[in-house]
Amino acid sequence: MRAAVALGSSTMSDRHHISQHFETLAIHAGNTADPLTGAVVPPIYQVSTYKQDGVGGLRGGYEYSRSANPTRTALEENLAALEGGRRGLAFASGLAAEDALLRTLLSPGDHVVIPNDAYGGTFRLFAKVVSRWGVEWSVADTSDPSAVRAAITPKTKAVWVETPSNPLLGITDIAAVAQVAHDAGARLVVDNTFATPYLQQPLALGADVVVHSLTKYMGGHSDVVGGALIVSDQTLGEELAYHQNAMGAVAGPFDSWLVLRGTKTLAVRMDRHSENATKVADMLSRHARVTRVLYPGLPEHPGHETAAKQMKAFGGMVSFQVTGGEEAAVEVCNRAKVFTLGESLGGVESLIEHPGRMTHASAAGSALEVPADLVRLSVGIENVDDLLEDLQRALG
């Protein structure tokens, strides 16, 4: 597969010429005007194959849209710019990105350290899929670098981190764990879905690979499913691109276009998500029916100081536990009206869910099982007074 360059996209040198300010990169990286028409938005290249200028003469490097598509290339350039990486790759879903990464990095007999709090689908991928072809894994509290060090074996090839984690909002010191992983000859993978590159830059802190579910904040409007990998190492980027093409779970052109639209407003949305979530967490921490609030922006959160050090703000995700156990938590979810009962997160609308029965059901009975009385919120960008009133009514 040849490296492709989107028609009208910015190159790496162009990116630095544009700006190093995030808000400007989000709008311009990968989004230069179409050279044919001057359109300021990259076209949706809804095409499977491309006319070649003679055998082997690929126009712009394009031959078949599984290998490369100009709309997807524009998105991948944008993602690389926002994460400060050298190569970005867009996939059909976050789990497709994770699967391609694991099959690139690992061979039968290798070992991975995974966090004790993670997305249920990620846990299922390790526990039910990659373990079947001989990859071993063990669980560690990644908020404690010494626990990560203790979990590493001579076979460890990767340490996997979510920060903030899903759904318990745990915080990992990326720089510290990167040092632990690299001392052992392993790579550090950071799922940056909750924070987004606007709030946190894992590659700059020592991570080797950043993972995203583009479905969430990057798309931002609950209308697209996608995933991404971003790396700083060019050789690793080429290896991932080879597997992306060989395995084929690529982002389609329209999905790429939707995410590219979403990243343009990421900064302003994340500012509002974070502002609203802070007020929601503060209200919940004072409510009589709430026993515990999990939000890194609260000073009492055990990871607050680390989060303040490596994040610009604390994000839009809040989890909390309630009196009355599992049935009470389910009832809070059912009573909410402005908060929509649904899986996923990161859209402009607020969502509420019961992780134990919904997104994290696959982790039941494992070291990653979540508390039965836990409720998870994706705090949207509505008027915060409406959100507070809705939660107060749902809590009773």
Disulfide bonds with the S-S distance in Angstrom:
none
